[in-house]
Amino acid sequence: MAIDARFQPQHSGEPAYWPRGGNMISGARLRVSESQRRARLSARHALIPEGIAKDARAVAGSLVAIHATDPPTVYLSVAARTRLAGPVDVATDLHAPSMMRMTGMRRTVFVLQTDLAPTVLEATARPLALRDRATILRLLHAHLGWTEDHLTEIEDSIVELVIAKGTITGRELAEALPVLRTTIRPSSSPSSNAPGQPVSMRILYNLAMTGRICRGRPLGGWTSGQYTWSPPAPMTTIEPRAARADLLSHYLARYGPVTEADVRWWTGWTVTQTRQSLADNHAVAVELSEGQTGYVAPDDLDPVESPELSVALLPALDSTVMGWRDRAWYLPSESTPALFDRTGNAGPTVWVNGQVVGGWGQDRKGRINWRLLSDVGAREQSAIAVEAERLSTWLGESRVSPRFHTPLERELSDSPGRKR
């Protein structure tokens, strides 16, 4: 197995920590405080005024990938971290050749830099796609009697049409291949009463997960969840273990320190894959709060200066709020019930200096209403009000509503005015 030299495992007996002076201190372990972790988050996720990103590509780099399961999230995540004037400017960036929308970590759709796509494909998407295809084939065989050869024939026909057309809608694909309109239940059990789904949805999504086709521009406005389909950009081949190591190197750089549980949750990897990738990256163990062990890249031991003032209104499912499994250091536990739904989806959040302090929602008249769940000073409240006004101006006549509603967002989006 060929592994990039950066990802060769450490030799046993190497120390866990090298101080800035370069002297080797065996057995010593750097301690990273919660305030230092919040400073890193603010700076590295483009949430500080002096670190604002210039465009959507830079935002994707700062987050590794922009969460895109809910279409408005991508635009609002970019809006919070740039000074692009509105959705049209963001769309221009998002649909440039240097950007790509694909399924990746945790079976979630992300927008990322195109040159990272081969890494995400081999590290996360392809293994998911192989399991998903087996499920699809089982359902197709149970309900329609399809064989694997027949499924392969349909898949190949779809890919040929996408390549021939360059850009094609799902409706146009179904007109060319009427079999795609066939519906199946999402269960192979004869007793299932779950509503049927067109086979096109399952097959197209799976082809996108394997990198054979990709999502293009949305149909309709920027909040639409319906997409055209296009041929993917050419991708280099990368071996799965090297891909996992490369993906983890990006995650460590933007989110570190992270715990082993964070890595497993964010990537969807097994314990063995996680520990192997930490070793391949020469990840350095550090001490976190409450005796937890975290990991950082070996060149990331220097402290980061805390911001003077960092304020952001981040959208539902933003990559920052969903970036770690263990969130107590930036999200007070008592705030979680108001800001998350029952299945763990985050709603819109208000941030001050790398910590969640409240939530926000847009009401029917377009106003941005926000409420604090933690105490902050008058200066911070004034900055939040300015940011809320900026977001309102950015949205203009657009109305956004998260796919997954959370208690506080639901309340604020229905409220007649701002509540604190």
Buried (B, 14 or more C-beta within 10 A) or exposed (E): EEEBEEBEBBEEEEBBBBEEEEEEEEEEBBEBEBEBBBBBBBBBBBBBEEBBBEBBBBBBBBBBBBBBBBBBBBBBBBBBBBEBEBBEBBBEBBBEEEBBBBBBBBBBBBBBBBEBBBBBBBBBBBBBBEEBBEEBBEBBBBBBEBEEEBBEEBBEBBBEBBBEBEEBBBEBBBEBBEBBEBEBBEEBEEEEEEEEBBBBEBBBBBBBBBBBBBBBBBEEEBBEBEBBBBBBBEBEEBEBBBBBBBBBBBBBBBBBBBBBBBBBBBBBBEEEBBBBBBBBBBBBBBBBBEEBEBBBBBEBBEEBEBBEEBBBBBBBBBBBBBBBBBBEBBBBEEBBEBBBBEEEBBBBBBBBBBBBBBBBBBBEEEBBBBBBBBEBEEEBBEBBBEBBEBBBEBBEEBBBBBEBBBBBBBBBBEBEEBEE
